[in-house]
Amino acid sequence: PEEFVREPIAWLRAISRSRATRSGGPNFAYEHCARSVTAEQKRDLDLSCLEVLFCGAEPIRPETIDRFSAAFAGCGFNPKAFFP
């Protein structure tokens, strides 16, 4: 958890690099990524491989899902992959 808080881009890079089709985390993770990952960091991400991105373990906030989806649309993320 501490590493994720310091460098949330590492999780997204791992998804992009390994072409993961499924991943997930708590609402906090998506909010943190949407707020912390820079445009420069997003440049090399390809999240089009994600078929399921689950969200759970705490209250799920629709505005967080919308914020993450908008923030990573340019990286190929399909909001239909979200699975609360």
N, C-alpha and C positions, 0 to 999 in steps of 0.2 A: 504493500500500500504506500509506503513512503516513497519508493522509487516512482510509482505512478503519479503521485502528487507533484514530485519534482519534474518529471518528464513524461507527460501524458502522450506525447507524440510517439514514444517507443511502442506502445500498444498498437497504435494505428499503423505504424511502419511494419510491425510483425504481421499484422493481418494482410497488408498490401504485399509484402515480400513473399509470404507463404501461400498467398492466394486462398486464404481461409474462406470457407463458405458459411461458417457459423462462429459466433462469438457473443459475448454478453457481459453485463455488469450492472451495477446499481445506477439509479438516476444520477447520482453525484458524478459518476464517471463521464457521462455524456455531457453534463453541464460543464464540467471542468475542461473537457476537450473543446467544446464549442467556444469557451471563453479564453482558453490559454494557447491553443495551437495557432501559430501565425500563418499568414498567407505564404510566406516563404517556405515554411515547413510543409504546407499542403501541396506545394508545387509537384512533389515527387510521389504523392500518394495516389493509389488506384484502389478504391474501395468498391469497385463494380462487381467484385467476386462475391460479396456478401449476399447470401440468400436469406439468412436469419440473423438478426441482431437483437438478442433478447434483453429486456430491461426488467429488473426486479430487485427484491431485497430491501426496498424502502418505498415510500410513496412514489408513484410514477406520475410525473407532471407532464401533461400534454404540451405545455409551452417549452419544456426541455427537449422533448422529441422534435418539435418543430424547429427549435433553435439549432439542434445538432444537424437535422436534415438539411436546413438551409446552409449551414456552415460548410458542409461537406458534399453538397450537390456537385460542385465543380470537380470533385475527386471521384465522381462516378457513383456516389452513394445513392441507392434507391430507397426512398422512405418507406416503400412497401415491405422492405426487409425487416423493419422494426416489429418486434413481437413482445408486447408488454405482458 
